[in-house]
Amino acid sequence: MNIKQLGEQVVKGSSGQASNVLSAVYVQGNVTPGPGSNQQMFMFVGGHLANTDPVASIANFERQYPSAQAVPAGSLGGEAACATTAASNESAAMCIWFDNDSFGTLVSPTMSSAKLANTLDTVRPGIEQADQ
């Protein structure tokens, strides 16, 4: 999965309004390939998106991904949804959130959408940084 390309797509999709876009890859578990591997991996791309309407942003995401399901955005609020997508010719779970000044996307080739939604709720407070 090409994280640099995903980050560029996010900025382009925001009509250039996204700023301070950060990305990272997180891996946990046994990284040995093959049977018995319990590796869990996800990519994060997120940043600042000033003066956005979270409800409209999620509605746009749901139009792009008709199978998307609304999920809790967690303790930081906003709107969130998850869907299954194809990235680098592989199926992947994707969850996205928007609030009034930020957005984030998690993509995982190893987790289901439901597992990634739980992960979003857990990791978002640690990866989303408040304005200083």
All heavy atoms as an XYZ file, in Angstrom:
947
protein
N       0.860     -1.172      0.000
C       0.000      0.000      0.000
C       0.903      1.230      0.000
O       1.822      1.324      0.783
C      -0.914     -0.006      1.216
C      -1.838     -1.218      1.247
S      -2.924     -1.249      2.674
C      -4.141     -0.090      2.124
N       0.608      2.174     -0.885
C       1.458      3.338     -1.073
C       0.937      4.501     -0.244
O       0.022      5.218     -0.659
C       1.515      3.689     -2.556
C       2.508      4.785     -2.839
O       2.845      5.595     -1.976
N       2.978      4.814     -4.062
N       1.529      4.729      0.919
C       1.033      5.758      1.829
C       1.247      7.164      1.273
O       0.421      8.043      1.465
C       1.643      5.592      3.237
C       0.860      6.428      4.240
C       3.113      5.926      3.248
C       1.100      6.050      5.662
N       2.345      7.390      0.552
C       2.588      8.714     -0.023
C       1.497      9.058     -1.036
O       0.964     10.158     -1.037
C       3.965      8.763     -0.678
C       4.296     10.127     -1.240
C       5.672     10.181     -1.843
C       5.905     11.587     -2.375
N       7.057     11.683     -3.216
N       1.153      8.102     -1.879
C       0.103      8.307     -2.874
C      -1.240      8.568     -2.198
O      -1.993      9.445     -2.621
C       0.003      7.096     -3.796
C      -1.054      7.248     -4.877
C      -1.176      5.996     -5.734
O      -0.704      4.913     -5.365
N      -1.804      6.140     -6.872
N      -1.550      7.834     -1.134
C      -2.799      8.043     -0.412
C      -2.860      9.454      0.161
O      -3.873     10.134      0.063
C      -2.967      7.005      0.691
C      -4.252      7.076      1.513
C      -5.485      6.926      0.636
C      -4.254      6.013      2.600
N      -1.760      9.918      0.741
C      -1.707     11.280      1.276
C      -1.930     12.334      0.204
O      -2.654     13.308      0.407
N      -1.328     12.118     -0.969
C      -1.513     13.057     -2.081
C      -2.963     13.060     -2.557
O      -3.509     14.103     -2.902
C      -0.565     12.696     -3.223
C       0.888     12.971     -2.906
C       1.858     12.373     -3.913
O       1.418     11.692     -4.873
O       3.075     12.582     -3.735
N      -3.600     11.884     -2.584
C      -5.007     11.803     -2.984
C      -5.897     12.545     -2.000
O      -6.863     13.186     -2.395
C      -5.449     10.343     -3.087
C      -4.882      9.616     -4.267
C      -5.232      8.138     -4.254
O      -5.604      7.566     -3.232
N      -5.090      7.503     -5.403
N      -5.579     12.469     -0.716
C      -6.365     13.164      0.302
C      -6.307     14.666      0.078
O      -7.328     15.346      0.072
C      -5.879     12.793      1.729
C      -6.457     13.729      2.766
C      -6.240     11.361      2.045
N      -5.106     15.191     -0.136
C      -4.962     16.633     -0.363
C      -5.687     17.046     -1.635
O      -6.424     18.033     -1.654
C      -3.469     17.032     -0.413
C      -3.315     18.490     -0.830
C      -2.817     16.800      0.935
N      -5.531     16.275     -2.701
C      -6.204     16.583     -3.968
C      -7.720     16.536     -3.803
O      -8.436     17.400     -4.297
C      -5.754     15.593     -5.045
C      -6.312     15.888     -6.412
C      -5.793     14.887     -7.426
C      -6.398     15.138     -8.786
N      -5.958     14.144     -9.776
N      -8.218     15.530     -3.085
C      -9.657     15.375     -2.873
C     -10.263     16.479     -2.028
O     -11.465     16.709     -2.058
N      -9.434     17.180     -1.268
C      -9.937     18.262     -0.427
C      -9.882     19.605     -1.139
O     -10.045     20.646     -0.514
C      -9.123     18.349      0.869
O      -7.831     18.863      0.605
N      -9.655     19.579     -2.445
C      -9.526     20.802     -3.249
C      -8.434     21.713     -2.687
O      -8.542     22.927     -2.711
C     -10.859     21.550     -3.317
O     -11.850     20.724     -3.869
N      -7.382     21.102     -2.171
C      -6.257     21.859     -1.651
C      -6.489     22.474     -0.283
O      -5.656     23.210      0.212
N      -7.624     22.187      0.358
C      -7.933     22.782      1.653
C      -7.268     22.057      2.816
O      -7.141     22.611      3.898
C      -9.448     22.815      1.870
C     -10.159     23.722      0.896
C     -11.665     23.690      1.105
O     -12.137     23.317      2.174
N     -12.414     24.066      0.095
N      -6.829     20.820      2.604
C      -6.170     20.064      3.670
C      -4.771     20.634      3.904
O      -4.060     20.965      2.961
C      -6.084     18.594      3.306
N      -4.398     20.752      5.171
C      -3.059     21.214      5.508
C      -2.516     20.394      6.664
O      -3.251     19.658      7.319
C      -3.072     22.702      5.870
O      -3.886     22.925      7.018
N      -1.233     20.523      6.885
C      -0.568     19.768      7.948
C      -0.895     18.279      7.870
O      -1.162     17.635      8.885
C      -0.925     20.314      9.332
C      -0.516     21.761      9.494
O       0.484     22.188      8.945
N      -1.300     22.514     10.233
N      -0.883     17.736      6.659
C      -1.218     16.327      6.462
C      -0.053     15.458      6.922
O       1.091     15.671      6.537
C      -1.564     16.040      4.988
C      -1.817     14.550      4.766
C      -2.777     16.851      4.568
N      -0.366     14.529      7.807
C       0.611     13.588      8.343
C       0.195     12.179      7.973
O      -0.989     11.896      7.766
C       0.681     13.709      9.864
C       1.054     15.076     10.426
C       0.930     15.073     11.940
C       2.457     15.462     10.001
N       1.173     11.287      7.914
C       0.860      9.894      7.632
C       1.801      9.001      8.427
O       2.910      9.400      8.791
C       0.986      9.609      6.136
O       2.299      9.907      5.685
N       1.335      7.801      8.695
C       2.134      6.818      9.435
C       1.564      5.427      9.185
O       0.398      5.288      8.799
C       2.105      7.127     10.933
N       2.386      4.428      9.434
C       1.958      3.037      9.357
C       2.198      2.420     10.723
O       3.264      2.603     11.322
C       2.742      2.261      8.280
C       2.381      0.786      8.299
C       2.498      2.862      6.900
N       1.209      1.707     11.222
C       1.275      1.053     12.528
C       1.123     -0.448     12.334
O       0.231     -0.894     11.612
C       0.166      1.569     13.445
C       0.273      3.046     13.721
C      -0.322      3.976     12.875
C       0.981      3.510     14.823
C      -0.216      5.341     13.121
C       1.093      4.872     15.075
C       0.499      5.774     14.220
O       0.599      7.121     14.469
N       1.988     -1.224     12.991
C       1.956     -2.684     12.892
C       2.057     -3.259     14.300
O       2.862     -2.803     15.115
C       3.134     -3.215     12.041
C       3.104     -4.730     11.966
C       3.116     -2.609     10.653
N       1.249     -4.289     14.559
C       1.273     -4.967     15.850
C       1.116     -6.457     15.604
O       0.393     -6.876     14.701
C       0.136     -4.472     16.739
C       0.088     -5.143     18.080
C      -1.065     -4.635     18.926
O      -1.996     -4.012     18.433
N      -1.012     -4.910     20.209
N       1.754     -7.255     16.431
C       1.604     -8.703     16.339
C       2.752     -9.361     15.612
O       3.759     -8.746     15.265
N       2.596    -10.646     15.353
C       3.606    -11.468     14.696
C       3.707    -11.070     13.230
O       2.744    -11.184     12.488
C       3.203    -12.943     14.828
C       4.162    -13.877     14.137
O       5.173    -13.459     13.597
N       3.838    -15.153     14.169
N       4.874    -10.624     12.809
C       5.038    -10.155     11.437
C       5.529    -11.249     10.502
O       5.775    -10.998      9.341
C       5.985     -8.926     11.362
C       5.380     -7.752     12.068
C       7.357     -9.246     11.917
N       5.671    -12.476     10.999
C       6.086    -13.581     10.155
C       4.935    -13.939      9.217
O       3.832    -14.242      9.672
C       6.459    -14.816     11.008
O       7.452    -14.419     11.951
C       6.983    -15.935     10.144
N       5.166    -13.899      7.906
C       4.079    -14.223      6.979
C       3.676    -15.699      7.067
O       4.461    -16.529      7.490
C       4.664    -13.907      5.605
C       6.111    -13.677      5.792
C       6.400    -13.556      7.251
N       2.467    -15.983      6.666
C       1.998    -17.361      6.600
C       0.985    -17.688      7.665
O       0.550    -16.830      8.426
N       0.606    -18.968      7.772
C      -0.389    -19.412      8.751
C       0.063    -19.074     10.172
O       1.230    -19.170     10.506
C      -0.463    -20.920      8.544
C       0.103    -21.163      7.189
C       1.095    -20.060      6.941
N      -0.869    -18.654     10.974
C      -0.571    -18.316     12.352
C      -0.160    -16.868     12.562
O       0.020    -16.431     13.683
N       0.008    -16.148     11.481
C       0.371    -14.739     11.621
C      -0.816    -13.977     12.198
O      -1.946    -14.130     11.757
C       0.740    -14.134     10.260
O       0.976    -12.754     10.388
N      -0.566    -13.175     13.222
C      -1.629    -12.372     13.821
C      -1.346    -10.879     13.637
O      -1.795    -10.061     14.409
C      -1.800    -12.717     15.302
C      -0.548    -12.388     16.115
O       0.483    -12.010     15.577
N      -0.650    -12.542     17.419
N      -0.601    -10.575     12.611
C      -0.222     -9.199     12.345
C      -1.452     -8.332     12.065
O      -2.332     -8.714     11.305
C       0.711     -9.143     11.141
C       1.195     -7.744     10.810
C       2.066     -7.735      9.577
O       1.670     -8.256      8.548
N       3.242     -7.160      9.691
N      -1.494     -7.200     12.725
C      -2.530     -6.205     12.474
C      -1.814     -4.940     12.023
O      -0.896     -4.479     12.696
C      -3.355     -5.938     13.724
C      -4.123     -7.133     14.225
C      -5.166     -7.608     13.222
O      -6.016     -6.842     12.787
N      -5.093     -8.866     12.848
N      -2.230     -4.387     10.902
C      -1.566     -3.240     10.315
C      -2.605     -2.230      9.862
O      -3.667     -2.600      9.372
C      -0.747     -3.704      9.108
C      -0.150     -2.593      8.283
S       0.523     -3.148      6.700
C       1.497     -4.535      7.170
N      -2.289     -0.940     10.057
C      -3.108      0.093      9.437
C      -2.262      1.301      9.116
O      -1.234      1.544      9.726
C      -4.330      0.464     10.289
C      -4.013      1.210     11.568
C      -3.934      2.598     11.591
C      -3.834      0.519     12.753
C      -3.667      3.278     12.764
C      -3.566      1.189     13.929
C      -3.486      2.571     13.939
N      -2.695      2.016      8.099
C      -2.091      3.287      7.715
C      -2.989      4.401      8.205
O      -4.222      4.262      8.210
C      -1.991      3.413      6.197
C      -1.064      2.470      5.540
S      -0.869      2.803      3.765
C      -2.495      3.240      3.223
N      -2.386      5.492      8.576
C      -3.111      6.694      8.973
C      -2.692      7.831      8.058
O      -1.507      8.027      7.803
C      -2.792      7.063     10.420
C      -3.135      8.499     10.754
C      -4.448      8.888     10.933
C      -2.146      9.460     10.863
C      -4.763     10.204     11.221
C      -2.446     10.775     11.162
C      -3.754     11.143     11.344
N      -3.662      8.569      7.547
C      -3.432      9.836      6.862
C      -4.450     10.795      7.429
O      -5.650     10.500      7.466
C      -3.608      9.732      5.325
C      -3.455     11.097      4.670
C      -2.629      8.741      4.726
N      -4.005     11.940      7.917
C      -4.934     12.907      8.496
C      -4.306     14.279      8.567
O      -3.116     14.452      8.308
N      -5.130     15.229      8.916
C      -4.620     16.585      9.032
C      -5.704     17.582      9.357
O      -6.798     17.230      9.803
N      -5.385     18.813      9.089
C      -6.265     19.950      9.379
C      -7.129     20.230      8.152
O      -6.642     20.229      7.030
C      -5.394     21.160      9.710
C      -6.166     22.371     10.103
N      -6.843     22.467     11.293
C      -6.369     23.541      9.459
C      -7.426     23.648     11.369
N      -7.146     24.312     10.265
N      -8.392     20.452      8.379
C      -9.336     20.779      7.309
C     -10.297     21.805      7.882
O     -11.320     21.455      8.462
C     -10.063     19.518      6.851
C     -10.806     19.544      5.528
C      -9.896     19.940      4.379
C     -11.427     18.197      5.239
N      -9.931     23.071      7.763
C     -10.670     24.157      8.413
C     -12.056     24.364      7.814
O     -12.270     24.167      6.621
C      -9.873     25.450      8.321
N     -12.960     24.781      8.669
C     -14.299     25.210      8.265
C     -15.041     24.178      7.437
O     -15.651     24.498      6.425
C     -14.217     26.537      7.505
C     -13.527     27.608      8.314
O     -13.781     27.765      9.500
N     -12.622     28.334      7.680
N     -14.993     22.933      7.866
C     -15.717     21.893      7.150
C     -16.964     21.497      7.924
O     -17.035     21.652      9.137
C     -14.843     20.637      6.947
O     -14.466     20.132      8.220
C     -13.619     20.944      6.118
N     -17.913     20.985      7.207
C     -19.132     20.461      7.802
C     -18.977     18.945      7.882
O     -18.991     18.270      6.846
C     -20.325     20.843      6.925
C     -21.634     20.257      7.412
O     -21.649     19.554      8.451
O     -22.660     20.500      6.744
N     -18.784     18.395      9.081
C     -18.568     16.952      9.205
C     -19.688     16.113      8.592
O     -19.420     15.090      7.967
C     -18.471     16.720     10.710
C     -18.129     18.042     11.296
C     -18.729     19.069     10.382
N     -20.921     16.542      8.738
C     -22.056     15.780      8.195
C     -21.977     15.744      6.666
O     -22.146     14.691      6.050
C     -23.397     16.371      8.678
C     -24.566     15.701      7.995
C     -23.514     16.232     10.198
N     -21.680     16.880      6.046
C     -21.562     16.933      4.586
C     -20.363     16.119      4.106
O     -20.435     15.444      3.068
C     -21.446     18.379      4.114
N     -19.270     16.166      4.857
C     -18.074     15.407      4.470
C     -18.337     13.909      4.511
O     -17.938     13.172      3.604
C     -16.910     15.764      5.396
O     -16.551     17.119      5.243
N     -19.018     13.438      5.551
C     -19.352     12.014      5.646
C     -20.345     11.639      4.546
O     -20.239     10.562      3.945
C     -19.890     11.654      7.045
C     -18.731     11.628      8.045
C     -20.630     10.327      7.055
C     -17.692     10.547      7.815
N     -21.306     12.497      4.260
C     -22.271     12.215      3.187
C     -21.541     12.056      1.855
O     -21.876     11.165      1.059
C     -23.318     13.329      3.113
N     -20.539     12.880      1.599
C     -19.752     12.768      0.374
C     -18.999     11.435      0.340
O     -18.965     10.763     -0.693
C     -18.774     13.942      0.265
C     -18.025     13.927     -1.037
O     -18.589     13.751     -2.103
N     -16.714     14.117     -0.954
N     -18.410     11.051      1.467
C     -17.725      9.763      1.561
C     -18.700      8.617      1.273
O     -18.372      7.686      0.534
C     -17.111      9.611      2.959
C     -16.454      8.282      3.197
C     -15.218      7.986      2.653
C     -17.074      7.311      3.983
C     -14.601      6.762      2.881
C     -16.471      6.088      4.224
C     -15.231      5.810      3.663
N     -19.894      8.693      1.838
C     -20.888      7.634      1.637
C     -21.372      7.581      0.189
O     -21.742      6.513     -0.300
C     -22.045      7.816      2.608
C     -21.626      7.515      4.050
C     -22.668      7.873      5.089
O     -23.580      8.692      4.806
O     -22.563      7.340      6.213
N     -21.367      8.703     -0.518
C     -21.692      8.681     -1.948
C     -20.590      7.981     -2.737
O     -20.864      7.255     -3.690
C     -21.903     10.097     -2.484
C     -23.279     10.657     -2.197
C     -23.564     11.942     -2.973
N     -22.695     13.045     -2.584
C     -22.869     13.820     -1.518
N     -23.905     13.604     -0.714
N     -22.040     14.805     -1.255
N     -19.329      8.207     -2.344
C     -18.205      7.570     -3.026
C     -18.128      6.081     -2.702
O     -17.656      5.292     -3.516
C     -16.891      8.234     -2.626
C     -16.746      9.630     -3.165
C     -15.451     10.281     -2.675
O     -14.936      9.964     -1.610
N     -14.932     11.193     -3.481
N     -18.562      5.699     -1.508
C     -18.519      4.317     -1.049
C     -19.902      3.926     -0.557
O     -20.205      4.014      0.628
C     -17.480      4.146      0.078
C     -16.082      4.453     -0.381
C     -15.552      5.738     -0.254
C     -15.312      3.465     -0.978
C     -14.269      6.031     -0.704
C     -14.029      3.748     -1.428
C     -13.524      5.036     -1.286
O     -12.261      5.315     -1.735
N     -20.790      3.489     -1.465
C     -22.180      3.186     -1.091
C     -22.332      2.124     -0.004
O     -23.337      2.094      0.683
C     -22.807      2.716     -2.411
C     -21.940      3.304     -3.478
C     -20.560      3.367     -2.894
N     -21.322      1.283      0.181
C     -21.408      0.262      1.235
C     -20.960      0.794      2.597
O     -20.972      0.054      3.583
C     -20.546     -0.954      0.864
O     -19.171     -0.584      0.840
N     -20.592      2.060      2.681
C     -20.096      2.639      3.936
C     -21.175      2.597      5.013
O     -22.361      2.762      4.743
C     -19.643      4.076      3.716
N     -20.714      2.379      6.248
C     -21.589      2.353      7.411
C     -21.110      3.395      8.412
O     -19.907      3.491      8.678
C     -21.548      0.977      8.078
C     -22.015     -0.153      7.188
C     -23.514     -0.084      6.955
O     -24.286      0.141      7.878
N     -23.924     -0.270      5.722
N     -22.040      4.160      8.974
C     -21.691      5.122     10.021
C     -21.204      4.357     11.248
O     -21.728      3.286     11.575
C     -22.894      5.979     10.379
N     -20.170      4.881     11.898
C     -19.626      4.299     13.126
C     -19.398      5.434     14.118
O     -19.324      6.601     13.727
C     -18.304      3.526     12.871
C     -18.531      2.354     11.930
C     -17.215      4.446     12.351
N     -19.263      5.124     15.413
C     -18.980      6.181     16.378
C     -17.634      6.846     16.093
O     -16.654      6.171     15.770
C     -18.941      5.446     17.723
C     -19.699      4.185     17.497
C     -19.465      3.826     16.050
N     -17.595      8.172     16.227
C     -16.360      8.921     15.985
C     -15.474      8.954     17.224
O     -14.359      9.461     17.169
C     -16.689     10.338     15.527
N     -15.958      8.454     18.338
C     -15.162      8.401     19.550
C     -15.291      9.632     20.415
O     -16.118     10.513     20.170
N     -14.432      9.705     21.410
C     -14.521     10.757     22.427
C     -14.235     12.157     21.899
O     -14.632     13.137     22.525
C     -13.558     10.439     23.578
O     -12.222     10.412     23.096
N     -13.587     12.270     20.741
C     -13.281     13.588     20.176
C     -14.408     14.147     19.319
O     -14.327     15.271     18.842
C     -11.976     13.538     19.380
C     -10.738     13.164     20.202
C      -9.512     13.063     19.301
C     -10.511     14.158     21.324
N     -15.450     13.349     19.114
C     -16.633     13.818     18.392
C     -16.456     13.847     16.886
O     -15.501     13.329     16.341
N     -17.412     14.468     16.222
C     -17.417     14.520     14.769
C     -18.248     13.397     14.189
O     -19.126     12.832     14.853
N     -17.973     13.074     12.957
C     -18.694     12.036     12.224
C     -17.673     11.041     11.684
O     -16.568     11.433     11.289
C     -19.468     12.646     11.054
C     -20.503     13.672     11.455
C     -21.699     13.072     12.177
O     -22.069     11.919     11.873
O     -22.237     13.757     13.058
N     -18.044      9.759     11.634
C     -17.140      8.722     11.129
C     -17.924      7.661     10.380
O     -19.117      7.450     10.633
C     -16.368      8.085     12.282
N     -17.252      7.002      9.450
C     -17.843      5.908      8.684
C     -16.727      4.978      8.231
O     -15.569      5.387      8.123
C     -18.603      6.445      7.472
N     -17.104      3.728      7.954
C     -16.152      2.727      7.473
C     -16.716      2.029      6.249
O     -17.932      1.896      6.095
C     -15.860      1.690      8.555
S     -15.030      2.344     10.013
N     -15.805      1.559      5.396
C     -16.184      0.850      4.175
C     -15.060     -0.107      3.816
O     -13.980     -0.071      4.397
C     -16.418      1.841      3.041
N     -15.317     -0.937      2.835
C     -14.288     -1.782      2.253
C     -13.931     -1.186      0.905
O     -14.801     -0.741      0.161
C     -14.788     -3.228      2.095
O     -15.154     -3.713      3.393
C     -13.721     -4.121      1.515
N     -12.637     -1.159      0.603
C     -12.164     -0.573     -0.643
C     -11.076     -1.458     -1.227
O     -10.700     -2.456     -0.627
C     -11.629      0.863     -0.401
O     -11.311      1.463     -1.651
C     -10.420      0.869      0.511
N     -10.591     -1.103     -2.382
C      -9.458     -1.800     -2.982
C      -8.290     -0.827     -3.035
O      -8.437      0.299     -3.491
C      -9.807     -2.291     -4.373
N      -7.155     -1.266     -2.521
C      -5.938     -0.463     -2.557
C      -4.807     -1.358     -3.042
O      -4.614     -2.451     -2.502
C      -5.629      0.101     -1.175
N      -4.104     -0.932     -4.052
C      -3.004     -1.724     -4.628
C      -3.487     -3.127     -4.990
O      -2.821     -4.118     -4.697
C      -1.825     -1.796     -3.655
O      -1.352     -0.514     -3.367
N      -4.666     -3.209     -5.587
C      -5.267     -4.466     -6.017
C      -5.542     -5.435     -4.869
O      -5.622     -6.638     -5.069
C      -4.420     -5.142     -7.097
C      -4.348     -4.307     -8.343
O      -5.326     -3.677     -8.744
N      -3.179     -4.273     -8.965
N      -5.643     -4.917     -3.646
C      -5.994     -5.724     -2.484
C      -7.215     -5.110     -1.829
O      -7.382     -3.906     -1.813
C      -4.868     -5.719     -1.454
C      -3.612     -6.422     -1.868
C      -2.581     -6.419     -0.756
O      -2.979     -6.585      0.418
O      -1.400     -6.237     -1.054
N      -8.049     -5.968     -1.254
C      -9.175     -5.488     -0.478
C      -8.657     -4.937      0.839
O      -7.729     -5.484      1.432
C     -10.150     -6.634     -0.228
O     -11.225     -6.196      0.557
N      -9.239     -3.831      1.263
C      -8.799     -3.208      2.514
C      -9.988     -2.556      3.193
O     -10.917     -2.077      2.543
C      -7.723     -2.161      2.242
N      -9.949     -2.547      4.516
C     -10.948     -1.806      5.298
C     -10.480     -0.358      5.383
O      -9.285     -0.073      5.445
C     -11.072     -2.407      6.693
N     -11.441      0.558      5.379
C     -11.120      1.978      5.466
C     -12.130      2.653      6.374
O     -13.333      2.462      6.230
C     -11.171      2.620      4.083
C     -10.925      4.115      4.112
S     -10.743      4.876      2.486
C     -12.199      4.329      1.637
N     -11.632      3.435      7.331
C     -12.485      4.251      8.188
C     -12.005      5.691      8.087
O     -10.801      5.948      7.978
C     -12.416      3.794      9.643
S     -13.127      2.159      9.940
N     -12.947      6.606      8.125
C     -12.625      8.019      7.993
C     -13.442      8.807      9.002
O     -14.547      8.417      9.344
C     -12.891      8.499      6.539
C     -12.308      9.880      6.294
C     -14.363      8.423      6.184
C     -12.163     10.220      4.822
N     -12.863      9.879      9.519
C     -13.622     10.766     10.403
C     -13.392     12.204     10.011
O     -12.393     12.558      9.409
C     -13.277     10.541     11.877
C     -11.958     11.139     12.306
C     -11.710     12.438     12.660
C     -10.714     10.458     12.423
N     -10.396     12.610     12.990
C      -9.753     11.396     12.853
C     -10.312      9.146     12.218
C      -8.427     11.061     13.071
C      -8.993      8.818     12.434
C      -8.077      9.770     12.862
N     -14.374     13.027     10.336
C     -14.315     14.472     10.145
C     -14.889     15.138     11.377
O     -15.871     14.667     11.933
C     -15.166     14.918      8.944
C     -14.698     14.394      7.625
C     -15.224     13.227      7.103
C     -13.743     15.077      6.891
C     -14.811     12.746      5.874
C     -13.315     14.601      5.663
C     -13.851     13.435      5.146
N     -14.273     16.231     11.799
C     -14.918     17.117     12.758
C     -14.802     18.524     12.189
O     -14.549     18.675     10.994
C     -14.341     16.954     14.178
C     -12.855     17.248     14.282
O     -12.315     18.001     13.452
O     -12.226     16.735     15.217
N     -14.982     19.544     12.996
C     -15.047     20.892     12.432
C     -13.705     21.435     11.954
O     -13.656     22.454     11.277
C     -15.683     21.865     13.433
C     -14.852     22.000     14.693
O     -13.966     21.197     14.975
N     -15.136     23.023     15.470
N     -12.579     20.764     12.283
C     -11.300     21.290     11.811
C     -10.259     20.218     11.502
O      -9.106     20.527     11.264
C     -10.718     22.283     12.816
C     -10.294     21.636     14.124
O     -10.613     20.457     14.346
O      -9.632     22.313     14.923
N     -10.658     18.950     11.514
C      -9.689     17.900     11.209
C     -10.365     16.725     10.522
O     -11.588     16.605     10.501
C      -8.984     17.435     12.490
O      -9.888     16.747     13.319
N      -9.511     15.874      9.959
C      -9.989     14.655      9.323
C      -8.928     13.589      9.527
O      -7.755     13.886      9.804
C     -10.230     14.860      7.824
C      -8.945     14.998      7.058
C      -8.373     13.901      6.441
C      -8.282     16.215      6.994
C      -7.174     14.014      5.769
C      -7.087     16.344      6.325
C      -6.527     15.243      5.705
N      -9.323     12.357      9.385
C      -8.371     11.264      9.438
C      -8.906     10.065      8.694
O     -10.121      9.866      8.599
N      -7.996      9.304      8.129
C      -8.333      8.085      7.409
C      -7.451      6.963      7.926
O      -6.238      7.138      8.049
C      -8.078      8.254      5.895
O      -8.805      9.374      5.413
C      -8.479      7.015      5.129
N      -8.053      5.836      8.240
C      -7.328      4.622      8.584
C      -7.630      3.599      7.498
O      -8.790      3.422      7.121
C      -7.772      4.061      9.934
C      -7.670      4.968     11.155
C      -8.146      4.213     12.402
C      -6.268      5.491     11.350
N      -6.603      2.937      6.983
C      -6.770      1.903      5.962
C      -5.991      0.680      6.426
O      -4.831      0.804      6.836
C      -6.246      2.372      4.590
C      -6.411      1.278      3.550
C      -6.946      3.641      4.138
N      -6.640     -0.490      6.368
C      -5.980     -1.715      6.819
C      -6.259     -2.875      5.870
O      -7.420     -3.195      5.607
C      -6.457     -2.108      8.214
O      -5.874     -3.347      8.579
N      -5.198     -3.536      5.408
C      -5.386     -4.744      4.606
C      -5.550     -5.998      5.471
O      -5.823     -7.069      4.956
C      -4.083     -4.823      3.795
C      -3.060     -4.207      4.695
C      -3.792     -3.118      5.444
N      -5.389     -5.861      6.798
C      -5.428     -7.032      7.682
C      -6.632     -7.059      8.615
O      -6.853     -8.066      9.280
C      -4.148     -7.097      8.544
O      -4.077     -5.943      9.374
C      -2.907     -7.215      7.686
N      -7.382     -5.977      8.707
C      -8.524     -5.908      9.617
C      -9.828     -5.801      8.843
O      -9.868     -5.288      7.736
C      -8.418     -4.668     10.520
C      -7.269     -4.669     11.475
S      -7.370     -3.190     12.525
C      -5.649     -2.827     12.741
N     -10.897     -6.249      9.476
C     -12.238     -6.032      8.935
C     -12.640     -4.580      9.211
O     -12.018     -3.900     10.040
C     -13.239     -6.971      9.610
O     -13.382     -6.605     10.989
N     -13.691     -4.124      8.570
C     -14.191     -2.763      8.822
C     -14.602     -2.602     10.284
O     -14.343     -1.561     10.894
C     -15.376     -2.442      7.913
O     -14.949     -2.361      6.581
N     -15.230     -3.625     10.861
C     -15.663     -3.545     12.263
C     -14.464     -3.441     13.203
O     -14.462     -2.638     14.136
C     -16.521     -4.761     12.619
N     -13.425     -4.236     12.958
C     -12.218     -4.183     13.789
C     -11.522     -2.829     13.634
O     -11.047     -2.245     14.607
C     -11.274     -5.322     13.395
C      -9.919     -5.274     14.017
C      -9.903     -5.918     15.369
C      -8.456     -6.001     15.859
N      -8.372     -6.140     17.274
N     -11.488     -2.310     12.410
C     -10.851     -1.017     12.183
C     -11.643      0.109     12.845
O     -11.056      1.060     13.363
C     -10.675     -0.756     10.681
C      -9.767      0.409     10.305
C      -8.352      0.225     10.855
C      -9.722      0.571      8.791
N     -12.971     -0.008     12.882
C     -13.802      0.994     13.571
C     -13.455      1.012     15.067
O     -13.353      2.085     15.667
C     -15.281      0.693     13.370
N     -13.270     -0.163     15.670
C     -12.852     -0.227     17.073
C     -11.467      0.373     17.257
O     -11.194      1.063     18.246
C     -12.870     -1.667     17.587
C     -14.271     -2.188     17.773
O     -15.211     -1.434     17.993
N     -14.417     -3.491     17.668
N     -10.593      0.126     16.300
C      -9.236      0.680     16.345
C      -9.284      2.198     16.259
O      -8.579      2.890     16.993
C      -8.384      0.086     15.208
O      -8.331     -1.336     15.376
C      -6.979      0.657     15.193
N     -10.140      2.733     15.395
C     -10.291      4.188     15.267
C     -10.640      4.786     16.625
O     -10.028      5.764     17.060
C     -11.373      4.519     14.238
C     -11.671      5.982     13.966
C     -12.231      6.148     12.559
C     -12.635      6.592     14.951
N     -11.605      4.183     17.291
C     -12.047      4.684     18.593
C     -10.912      4.674     19.611
O     -10.788      5.574     20.438
C     -13.222      3.832     19.087
C     -13.925      4.437     20.279
O     -14.023      5.673     20.370
O     -14.384      3.659     21.136
N     -10.045      3.671     19.521
C      -8.935      3.537     20.465
C      -7.773      4.479     20.159
O      -7.227      5.112     21.055
C      -8.417      2.071     20.462
O      -9.491      1.207     20.795
C      -7.285      1.886     21.440
N      -7.381      4.579     18.893
C      -6.151      5.309     18.555
C      -6.347      6.787     18.242
O      -5.393      7.561     18.330
C      -5.388      4.646     17.383
C      -5.041      3.214     17.702
C      -6.134      4.768     16.068
N      -7.545      7.196     17.879
C      -7.745      8.577     17.451
C      -7.258      9.614     18.470
O      -6.573     10.563     18.077
C      -9.217      8.828     17.087
C      -9.435     10.228     16.559
C     -10.877     10.464     16.150
N     -11.091     11.882     15.919
C     -12.251     12.476     15.954
N     -13.348     11.768     16.194
N     -12.349     13.767     15.753
N      -7.552      9.479     19.759
C      -7.062     10.497     20.699
C      -5.534     10.624     20.722
O      -5.011     11.693     21.012
C      -7.591     10.028     22.052
C      -8.798      9.218     21.716
C      -8.446      8.522     20.423
N      -4.827      9.561     20.404
C      -3.365      9.609     20.406
C      -2.744     10.128     19.133
O      -1.611     10.579     19.128
N      -3.489     10.051     18.012
C      -2.901     10.500     16.742
C      -3.453     11.829     16.261
O      -2.832     12.457     15.413
C      -3.033      9.427     15.634
C      -4.480      9.036     15.378
C      -2.200      8.220     15.963
C      -4.656      8.011     14.269
N      -4.577     12.250     16.798
C      -5.109     13.558     16.414
C      -4.593     14.594     17.392
O      -4.749     14.460     18.595
C      -6.637     13.559     16.414
C      -7.210     14.866     15.938
C      -8.719     14.854     15.774
O      -9.311     13.760     15.738
O      -9.299     15.945     15.692
N      -3.968     15.612     16.871
C      -3.380     16.642     17.717
C      -4.242     17.894     17.688
O      -4.630     18.364     16.624
C      -1.973     16.971     17.265
C      -1.068     15.774     17.368
C       0.348     16.096     16.962
O       0.721     17.241     16.826
N       1.139     15.055     16.774
N      -4.502     18.436     18.863
C      -5.287     19.656     18.966
C      -4.462     20.853     18.522
O      -3.240     20.859     18.637
C      -5.745     19.870     20.414
N      -5.146     21.868     17.989
C      -4.481     23.121     17.637
C      -3.861     23.725     18.877
O      -4.453     23.700     19.943
C      -5.459     24.121     17.020
C      -5.894     23.716     15.621
O      -5.169     22.924     14.985
O      -6.944     24.192     15.173
N      -2.692     24.262     18.737
C      -1.995     24.884     19.881
C      -2.205     26.367     19.875
O      -2.236     27.007     18.925
C      -0.497     24.576     19.779
C      -0.233     23.090     19.660
C       0.022     22.442     21.002
O       0.437     23.081     21.935
N      -0.264     21.154     21.084
